[in-house]
Amino acid sequence: MNQGSFSFYELLARIRALLRGQGASRETVLKVKDMTLDTNTHVVTRDGKPIELTAKEYAVLEYFMRNKGRLLTRSQIADHVV
């Protein structure tokens, strides 16, 4: 079977991230202190001022904000931001 650019390990990492996310809160506006992240518009502001982020930076920030107060391993973060 021709697998092309398919990566089994990438698929596995994405499935793991999705399964972990099932228990996480699905709020559309996340707020930590003076930082706000709107998951509908992907707009991030700090102290009311917009912050431009790359897609990966946004994904990491959202993951951190959804898991506020939890100790996250490097592999958990890497799996989520694949």
C-alpha positions as a Markdown table, in Angstrom:
| # | Residue | x | y | z |
|---|---|---|---|---|
| 1 | Met | 0.0 | 0.0 | 0.0 |
| 2 | Asn | 1.4 | 3.4 | -0.9 |
| 3 | Gln | 1.6 | 5.6 | 2.2 |
| 4 | Gly | 2.9 | 8.7 | 0.5 |
| 5 | Ser | 3.7 | 11.3 | 3.2 |
| 6 | Phe | 1.5 | 9.6 | 5.8 |
| 7 | Ser | 3.2 | 9.4 | 9.2 |
| 8 | Phe | 1.8 | 6.8 | 11.5 |
| 9 | Tyr | 3.6 | 8.4 | 14.5 |
| 10 | Glu | 2.1 | 11.8 | 13.6 |
| 11 | Leu | -1.4 | 10.3 | 13.4 |
| 12 | Leu | -0.8 | 8.6 | 16.8 |
| 13 | Ala | 0.3 | 11.8 | 18.4 |
| 14 | Arg | -2.7 | 13.6 | 17.0 |
| 15 | Ile | -5.1 | 10.9 | 18.3 |
| 16 | Arg | -3.5 | 11.1 | 21.8 |
| 17 | Ala | -3.9 | 14.8 | 21.9 |
| 18 | Leu | -7.5 | 14.6 | 20.9 |
| 19 | Leu | -8.2 | 11.9 | 23.5 |
| 20 | Arg | -6.5 | 14.0 | 26.2 |
| 21 | Gly | -8.6 | 17.0 | 25.1 |
| 22 | Gln | -11.9 | 15.3 | 25.7 |
| 23 | Gly | -11.7 | 15.9 | 29.4 |
| 24 | Ala | -10.5 | 19.5 | 29.0 |
| 25 | Ser | -12.8 | 22.4 | 29.2 |
| 26 | Arg | -14.2 | 23.6 | 25.8 |
| 27 | Glu | -14.6 | 27.3 | 26.8 |
| 28 | Thr | -14.4 | 29.6 | 23.8 |
| 29 | Val | -12.8 | 32.5 | 25.7 |
| 30 | Leu | -9.9 | 31.7 | 28.0 |
| 31 | Lys | -8.5 | 34.2 | 30.4 |
| 32 | Val | -5.5 | 34.0 | 32.6 |
| 33 | Lys | -4.7 | 37.2 | 34.5 |
| 34 | Asp | -4.5 | 40.0 | 31.9 |
| 35 | Met | -4.3 | 37.6 | 28.9 |
| 36 | Thr | -7.4 | 36.6 | 26.9 |
| 37 | Leu | -7.5 | 34.0 | 24.1 |
| 38 | Asp | -10.7 | 33.7 | 21.9 |
| 39 | Thr | -10.8 | 30.2 | 20.4 |
| 40 | Asn | -13.4 | 31.3 | 17.8 |
| 41 | Thr | -11.5 | 34.2 | 16.3 |
| 42 | His | -8.0 | 33.1 | 17.4 |
| 43 | Val | -7.4 | 36.6 | 18.8 |
| 44 | Val | -5.0 | 36.9 | 21.7 |
| 45 | Thr | -4.9 | 40.0 | 23.8 |
| 46 | Arg | -2.8 | 41.0 | 26.8 |
| 47 | Asp | -3.9 | 44.0 | 28.8 |
| 48 | Gly | -6.4 | 44.7 | 26.0 |
| 49 | Lys | -3.7 | 44.9 | 23.3 |
| 50 | Pro | -3.6 | 42.3 | 20.5 |
| 51 | Ile | -0.7 | 39.9 | 20.2 |
| 52 | Glu | 0.2 | 38.3 | 16.9 |
| 53 | Leu | 1.3 | 34.6 | 17.2 |
| 54 | Thr | 2.3 | 31.9 | 14.8 |
| 55 | Ala | 0.0 | 28.9 | 14.6 |
| 56 | Lys | 2.3 | 26.9 | 16.8 |
| 57 | Glu | 2.7 | 29.7 | 19.4 |
| 58 | Tyr | -1.1 | 30.0 | 19.5 |
| 59 | Ala | -1.5 | 26.2 | 19.9 |
| 60 | Val | 1.0 | 26.1 | 22.8 |
| 61 | Leu | -0.6 | 29.1 | 24.5 |
| 62 | Glu | -4.1 | 27.6 | 24.2 |
| 63 | Tyr | -2.8 | 24.3 | 25.6 |
| 64 | Phe | -1.2 | 26.0 | 28.5 |
| 65 | Met | -4.3 | 28.1 | 29.2 |
| 66 | Arg | -6.6 | 25.1 | 29.1 |
| 67 | Asn | -4.3 | 23.3 | 31.5 |
| 68 | Lys | -3.6 | 26.1 | 33.9 |
| 69 | Gly | -2.1 | 24.9 | 37.1 |
| 70 | Arg | -1.2 | 21.4 | 35.8 |
| 71 | Leu | 2.3 | 20.1 | 35.4 |
| 72 | Leu | 2.8 | 19.3 | 31.7 |
| 73 | Thr | 5.5 | 17.1 | 30.3 |
| 74 | Arg | 7.5 | 17.9 | 27.2 |
| 75 | Ser | 6.0 | 15.0 | 25.4 |
| 76 | Gln | 2.5 | 16.1 | 26.3 |
| 77 | Ile | 3.2 | 19.5 | 24.9 |
| 78 | Ala | 4.9 | 18.1 | 21.8 |
| 79 | Asp | 2.0 | 15.7 | 21.1 |
| 80 | His | -0.5 | 18.5 | 21.4 |
| 81 | Val | 1.3 | 20.9 | 19.1 |
| 82 | Val | 2.3 | 18.4 | 16.4 |
